[in-house]
Amino acid sequence: MALSAFVGHPVREEGNADPYSVRMVQEFDKVGVVGLGTMGAGIAEVFARAGFNVIGVEIDQAAVDRGRAHMDRSLSRAVGKGKLTEDERAGIESRMTFTTSREELADADFVVEAVPEHMDIKKDVFGDLDRICPPGTILATNTSSLSVTEIAALTSRPDKVVGLHFFNPAPVMKLVEVITTVSTSAQTVDLVSEVAKRVGKTPVAVGDRAGFVANALLVPYINDAIRLYERRIATREEIDSAVQKAAGLPMGPLTLADMVGLDVCLAVMDVLWEEYRDQRYSASPLLRRMVAAGRLGRKSGQGFYAGTDEAPEPIPTGRYAQMIREEETLDLGEILLAPQIDDAMRMIGDGYATAEDVDTAMRFGCGYPKGPTELLAERGAESVVTTLVAMGEYDLTSIAVPAPLLMDQLPDAEEPHGGCACQS
Ligand SMILES: NC(=O)c1ccc[n+]([C@@H]2O[C@H](COP(=O)([O-])OP(=O)(O)OC[C@H]3O[C@@H](n4cnc5c(N)ncnc54)[C@H](O)[C@@H]3O)[C@@H](O)[C@H]2O)c1
């Protein structure tokens, strides 16, 4: 539904079916942010910068002070870099208030929750928000991995509950994923997307599934790279530079793993595994062991590169050695890109996100110069399918059958495939 189709102020006249209609974005005054940690402080800043009055809620005064200090540092950095004037900073600060009482959200038009990633804490917060906020208030969670559907079902307004997944650091990263459940109304999705644009972000609408778009495409690809490294098929440098060269990425997957944190990568893989129970989402044993050993990447000082000058030399043996001998044209970069393109085609084919939104998510959330469907167009479906099939022969991919939508792109595909037609 187009935004213009609904964002009139609700007219409380007789016959108006929904007395609890949301207000139009232009009328939003107060935005609540619950939890002012790494993400919440940044989210509060984003809204205050865009001109909204923001009320930040924390558990106690010490946490308020930490959140405030976080915002202060961020605003000082922006002023230091010339991205904000002192006057603008003063304006932002004047629009921010802080409290330890959720009751003060009684007149909030829109609330974003950014408390720790535990369902019990989220449930407690949402139960309260539903009781305290007016029935028209839209409630959003910044969860990375929990079920938005489950959170929405706790409230009396599941049609007005969404996921609003900001990326870290929130003031800098352009992407926000707007996660909808089976209960979210089209009005709410349009309104939240409009809010996201108002605060200078690029929203993409996705269904409520593990990993949403960006994490579901990025982390299995990092996991694939770890598997190649674990099997000693190539050095870390060869793996990283091959993908950088193939897709023009700012950094390779093992460098990225060190930066994101190996614990975060493992947590995402485990969430994907929990949801799909598909071998594609089983974490590499090496990833699991490195996390168990406390080698979490940059944050712990030890990872694939961090704290490790020397890495094991590749020893291509068995089927991999055979592959390298026989498939001289099978490029390491393509080996890592083809499954990711396939994952993206599966996502689009399932109607979970549009091709445009998938490309936008990877460009703005992961710094890809080109999204997966653009990478596919560049290579052609035949080349991607050939790579996947060859990888299957040499036991290099967990993808048993390429996505039906990918097969449909083959030049000789006569009509859209359904189910397992592509197995032939
Ligand atoms: N850190 C990231 O990179 C990142 C990125 C995207 C999404 N997220 C998601 O954002 C959410 C917050 O993550 P974070 O990294 O900012 O966590 P964090 O631990 O840095 O911050 C959480 C804040 O919530 C506060 N809090 C705890 N219980 C509360 C309560 N009952 N009421 C109000 N405040 C409470 C804590 O005091 C803390 O300041 C999580 O759902 C996480 O999955 C995190």
The ligand as a MOL file (V3000), in Angstrom:
LIG
                    3D

  0  0  0     0  0            999 V3000
M  V30 BEGIN CTAB
M  V30 COUNTS 44 48 0 0 0
M  V30 BEGIN ATOM
M  V30 1 N 25.5590 -4.4550 19.0980 0
M  V30 2 C 25.2570 -4.5900 17.8180 0
M  V30 3 O 26.1230 -4.5640 16.9220 0
M  V30 4 C 23.8210 -4.7680 17.4100 0
M  V30 5 C 23.4560 -4.5320 16.0660 0
M  V30 6 C 22.1090 -4.6240 15.7050 0
M  V30 7 C 21.1590 -4.9730 16.6670 0
M  V30 8 N 21.5530 -5.2200 17.9650 0 CHG=1
M  V30 9 C 20.4890 -5.5450 18.9230 0
M  V30 10 O 20.2090 -4.3910 19.6980 0
M  V30 11 C 19.7920 -4.7530 21.0090 0
M  V30 12 C 20.6810 -4.0840 22.0220 0
M  V30 13 O 22.0030 -4.4770 21.8030 0
M  V30 14 P 23.2470 -3.6300 22.3700 0
M  V30 15 O 24.4460 -4.1870 21.6880 0
M  V30 16 O 22.9520 -2.1780 22.2640 0 CHG=-1
M  V30 17 O 23.2270 -4.0750 23.9060 0
M  V30 18 P 23.9100 -3.3460 25.1400 0
M  V30 19 O 24.1190 -4.3940 26.1500 0
M  V30 20 O 25.0600 -2.5090 24.6970 0
M  V30 21 O 22.7780 -2.3370 25.6300 0
M  V30 22 C 21.5750 -2.7500 26.2450 0
M  V30 23 C 21.1260 -1.6380 27.1840 0
M  V30 24 O 19.8380 -1.9730 27.6770 0
M  V30 25 C 19.7890 -1.5880 29.0410 0
M  V30 26 N 18.7240 -2.3470 29.6910 0
M  V30 27 C 18.7680 -3.6140 30.1610 0
M  V30 28 N 17.5650 -3.9730 30.6410 0
M  V30 29 C 16.7620 -2.9020 30.4870 0
M  V30 30 C 15.4090 -2.6280 30.8110 0
M  V30 31 N 14.6560 -3.5530 31.3690 0
M  V30 32 N 14.9020 -1.4030 30.5060 0
M  V30 33 C 15.6800 -0.4530 29.9140 0
M  V30 34 N 16.9750 -0.6650 29.6050 0
M  V30 35 C 17.5010 -1.8590 29.8700 0
M  V30 36 C 21.1720 -1.8760 29.5880 0
M  V30 37 O 21.4330 -1.1230 30.7530 0
M  V30 38 C 22.0490 -1.4650 28.4110 0
M  V30 39 O 22.4370 -0.1240 28.4880 0
M  V30 40 C 19.8600 -6.2870 21.0560 0
M  V30 41 O 18.5820 -6.7840 20.7710 0
M  V30 42 C 20.8310 -6.6210 19.9360 0
M  V30 43 O 20.6160 -7.9040 19.4090 0
M  V30 44 C 22.8520 -5.1130 18.3560 0
M  V30 END ATOM
M  V30 BEGIN BOND
M  V30 1 1 1 2
M  V30 2 2 2 3
M  V30 3 1 2 4
M  V30 4 1 4 5
M  V30 5 2 4 44
M  V30 6 2 5 6
M  V30 7 1 6 7
M  V30 8 2 7 8
M  V30 9 1 8 9
M  V30 10 1 8 44
M  V30 11 1 9 10
M  V30 12 1 9 42
M  V30 13 1 10 11
M  V30 14 1 11 12
M  V30 15 1 11 40
M  V30 16 1 12 13
M  V30 17 1 13 14
M  V30 18 2 14 15
M  V30 19 1 14 16
M  V30 20 1 14 17
M  V30 21 1 17 18
M  V30 22 2 18 19
M  V30 23 1 18 20
M  V30 24 1 18 21
M  V30 25 1 21 22
M  V30 26 1 22 23
M  V30 27 1 23 24
M  V30 28 1 23 38
M  V30 29 1 24 25
M  V30 30 1 25 26
M  V30 31 1 25 36
M  V30 32 1 26 27
M  V30 33 1 26 35
M  V30 34 2 27 28
M  V30 35 1 28 29
M  V30 36 1 29 30
M  V30 37 2 29 35
M  V30 38 1 30 31
M  V30 39 2 30 32
M  V30 40 1 32 33
M  V30 41 2 33 34
M  V30 42 1 34 35
M  V30 43 1 36 37
M  V30 44 1 36 38
M  V30 45 1 38 39
M  V30 46 1 40 41
M  V30 47 1 40 42
M  V30 48 1 42 43
M  V30 END BOND
M  V30 END CTAB
M  END
